[in-house]
Amino acid sequence: MAPVPIDPATMHADQDPDQLYPEIRDAVRSLCAGFDSAYWQRVEEQDAFPERFVQALTQAGWLSALIPEAYGGSGLSLTAASVIMEEINRSGGNSGACHGQMYVMGCLLRHGSEAQKQRWLPAIASGELRMQSMAVTEPTTGTDTTKLKTTAVRQGDKYIVNGQKVWISRVQHSDLMLLLARTTPLDQVRRKSEGLSVFVVDLRDAIGKGLTVKPIRNMVNHETNELFFDNLEVPAENLIGEEGQGLKYILDGLNAERILIAAECIGDGYWFVERASNYARDRIVFDRPIGQNQAVQFPIARAYVNVEAASLMRYKAARLFDAGRPCGKEANIAKLLAADASWEAANVCLQTHGGFGFAAEYDIERKFRETRLYQVAPISTNLILSYVAEHVLELPRSF
Ligand SMILES: Cc1cc2nc3c(=O)[nH]c(=O)nc-3n(C[C@H](O)[C@H](O)[C@H](O)COP(=O)(O)OP(=O)(O)OC[C@H]3O[C@@H](n4cnc5c(N)ncnc54)[C@H](O)[C@@H]3O)c2cc1C
């Protein structure tokens, strides 16, 4: 008999979270097995987007896991969604190509009008429309989001957008993009977090008609871009929620994002530990497996310990989220622990492979580069520590 899935909202301490959703793990693993090392190497060599992979995940319904059934999704919990992301990265794949399709729509789901949800969510759930992009970061203001300079000025039934964004991912593989822009100048708001608004930009109408997209070559094969807005017209009906409250809506979605990204890091971490262990068992130098040397096995064991600990914090954060309870602290801690654990595991795996770790055919150098990104994006480690210091430990605000 198939194991009964555990409801994460009521999960008890003696239940093993790794036993959750075995059927999801098996199904995602078997889908990912169709996209082997040769596939990912070919995609990278060609600087291409893993279109066939993203399409397969979409068609199987995995990327609409968080869309409620009423809008055509499967209405799974965040815990289940995190297991999907973990398994993709654990299989050697890269969720960075598709994770946006799972969580960007959360802003629309929570803050959009019923008409907006009916208009877009079923099409996102079926994969007919891709909403994989979210444009927040700007070149001159970086993490200091409230100072962003892109403006959206209302003119009749439209907003006119001007400004610039940077590092905006998957724009060329999305139909819809969330945009955060200033609708009231900073010097006219009571609080600096006010006066920002979120819009759905239909990229099919926008590109070439006020929006220019310039790809950024980068360290990983990640489709990311500079965006230039020059009097782009966005219909006023595409404003999400109330004008001026957009930052709150974006921040509101960040806990889910942090937990899902933590799960990707955990998937990477397990992949690195498994690769390192296999190699350390098989590679014979000085007439014995290198893994017989404690100087080789201890770092692998430590990396595993850290991944396991990070995974527990991910489950705790996801459980709180699914129960509708505050989880800012746990989501941030999970992301930090998981990003650190995957990066350490990557380093250990590379070291364990000696020179072969640098050969592209082993995939380790690719995954090493991919997992490094999580120290910076979507939120840098320092900013998480700053959140914990200020909001959890009540230390003085530093900025
Ligand atoms: C591949 C890639 C994809 C991305 N995709 C997207 C996307 O789709 N959408 C989007 O909006 N953004 C995206 N980003 C942007 C990403 O979220 C930012 O790069 C990240 O948040 C850091 O911002 P920044 O690069 O402006 O760094 P900065 O804010 O300039 O910070 C630089 C460094 O200084 C540190 N720092 C800054 N201020 C402080 C402080 N007060 N205390 C301590 N340390 C500080 C930071 O931690 C960081 O290490 C992406 C980035 C990359 C690299």
The ligand as an SDF file (V2000), in Angstrom:
LIG
                    3D

 53 58  0  0  0  0  0  0  0  0999 V2000
   21.7430   35.4730  -12.3250 C   0  0  0  0  0  0  0  0  0  0  0  0
   20.9060   36.4780  -11.6070 C   0  0  0  0  0  0  0  0  0  0  0  0
   19.5250   36.4610  -11.7650 C   0  0  0  0  0  0  0  0  0  0  0  0
   18.7360   37.4300  -11.1390 C   0  0  0  0  0  0  0  0  0  0  0  0
   17.3780   37.4630  -11.3940 N   0  0  0  0  0  0  0  0  0  0  0  0
   16.6420   38.5060  -10.9340 C   0  0  0  0  0  0  0  0  0  0  0  0
   15.2720   38.6790  -11.3370 C   0  0  0  0  0  0  0  0  0  0  0  0
   14.7110   37.8510  -12.0750 O   0  0  0  0  0  0  0  0  0  0  0  0
   14.5970   39.7660  -10.8830 N   0  0  0  0  0  0  0  0  0  0  0  0
   15.1750   40.7140  -10.0820 C   0  0  0  0  0  0  0  0  0  0  0  0
   14.5040   41.6770   -9.7210 O   0  0  0  0  0  0  0  0  0  0  0  0
   16.4730   40.5820   -9.6820 N   0  0  0  0  0  0  0  0  0  0  0  0
   17.2130   39.5020  -10.0990 C   0  0  0  0  0  0  0  0  0  0  0  0
   18.5350   39.3780   -9.7250 N   0  0  0  0  0  0  0  0  0  0  0  0
   19.1330   40.4020   -8.8920 C   0  0  0  0  0  0  0  0  0  0  0  0
   19.4670   39.9130   -7.4870 C   0  0  0  0  0  0  0  0  0  0  0  0
   18.2800   39.7840   -6.7370 O   0  0  0  0  0  0  0  0  0  0  0  0
   20.4490   40.9170   -6.9040 C   0  0  0  0  0  0  0  0  0  0  0  0
   21.6800   40.7750   -7.6200 O   0  0  0  0  0  0  0  0  0  0  0  0
   20.6820   40.7160   -5.4440 C   0  0  0  0  0  0  0  0  0  0  0  0
   19.4950   40.9800   -4.7290 O   0  0  0  0  0  0  0  0  0  0  0  0
   21.7760   41.6480   -4.9240 C   0  0  0  0  0  0  0  0  0  0  0  0
   21.5510   42.9500   -5.3670 O   0  0  0  0  0  0  0  0  0  0  0  0
   22.7200   43.7610   -6.1230 P   0  0  0  0  0  0  0  0  0  0  0  0
   23.2900   42.8820   -7.1720 O   0  0  0  0  0  0  0  0  0  0  0  0
   22.1710   45.0550   -6.5790 O   0  0  0  0  0  0  0  0  0  0  0  0
   23.7900   43.9700   -5.0160 O   0  0  0  0  0  0  0  0  0  0  0  0
   24.0310   45.2690   -4.1210 P   0  0  0  0  0  0  0  0  0  0  0  0
   22.7490   45.6870   -3.4540 O   0  0  0  0  0  0  0  0  0  0  0  0
   24.7550   46.2750   -4.9200 O   0  0  0  0  0  0  0  0  0  0  0  0
   24.9860   44.6620   -3.0170 O   0  0  0  0  0  0  0  0  0  0  0  0
   26.3380   44.2640   -3.3370 C   0  0  0  0  0  0  0  0  0  0  0  0
   26.9020   43.5030   -2.1650 C   0  0  0  0  0  0  0  0  0  0  0  0
   26.9250   44.3410   -1.0170 O   0  0  0  0  0  0  0  0  0  0  0  0
   26.1960   43.7410    0.0420 C   0  0  0  0  0  0  0  0  0  0  0  0
   25.4490   44.8010    0.7540 N   0  0  0  0  0  0  0  0  0  0  0  0
   24.7140   45.8100    0.2250 C   0  0  0  0  0  0  0  0  0  0  0  0
   24.1920   46.5600    1.2080 N   0  0  0  0  0  0  0  0  0  0  0  0
   24.5770   46.0260    2.3750 C   0  0  0  0  0  0  0  0  0  0  0  0
   24.3610   46.3370    3.7450 C   0  0  0  0  0  0  0  0  0  0  0  0
   23.6030   47.3860    4.1140 N   0  0  0  0  0  0  0  0  0  0  0  0
   24.9230   45.5460    4.6870 N   0  0  0  0  0  0  0  0  0  0  0  0
   25.6940   44.4900    4.3400 C   0  0  0  0  0  0  0  0  0  0  0  0
   25.9380   44.1310    3.0580 N   0  0  0  0  0  0  0  0  0  0  0  0
   25.3890   44.8980    2.0910 C   0  0  0  0  0  0  0  0  0  0  0  0
   25.2470   42.7470   -0.5680 C   0  0  0  0  0  0  0  0  0  0  0  0
   24.9730   41.7060    0.3230 O   0  0  0  0  0  0  0  0  0  0  0  0
   26.0490   42.2810   -1.7880 C   0  0  0  0  0  0  0  0  0  0  0  0
   26.8550   41.1930   -1.4450 O   0  0  0  0  0  0  0  0  0  0  0  0
   19.3290   38.3820  -10.2910 C   0  0  0  0  0  0  0  0  0  0  0  0
   20.7190   38.3650  -10.1030 C   0  0  0  0  0  0  0  0  0  0  0  0
   21.4990   37.4360  -10.7440 C   0  0  0  0  0  0  0  0  0  0  0  0
   23.0010   37.4850  -10.5460 C   0  0  0  0  0  0  0  0  0  0  0  0
  1  2  1  0
  2  3  1  0
  2 52  2  0
  3  4  2  0
  4  5  1  0
  4 50  1  0
  5  6  2  0
  6  7  1  0
  6 13  1  0
  7  8  2  0
  7  9  1  0
  9 10  1  0
 10 11  2  0
 10 12  1  0
 12 13  2  0
 13 14  1  0
 14 15  1  0
 14 50  1  0
 15 16  1  0
 16 17  1  0
 16 18  1  0
 18 19  1  0
 18 20  1  0
 20 21  1  0
 20 22  1  0
 22 23  1  0
 23 24  1  0
 24 25  2  0
 24 26  1  0
 24 27  1  0
 27 28  1  0
 28 29  2  0
 28 30  1  0
 28 31  1  0
 31 32  1  0
 32 33  1  0
 33 34  1  0
 33 48  1  0
 34 35  1  0
 35 36  1  0
 35 46  1  0
 36 37  1  0
 36 45  1  0
 37 38  2  0
 38 39  1  0
 39 40  1  0
 39 45  2  0
 40 41  1  0
 40 42  2  0
 42 43  1  0
 43 44  2  0
 44 45  1  0
 46 47  1  0
 46 48  1  0
 48 49  1  0
 50 51  2  0
 51 52  1  0
 52 53  1  0
M  END
$$$$
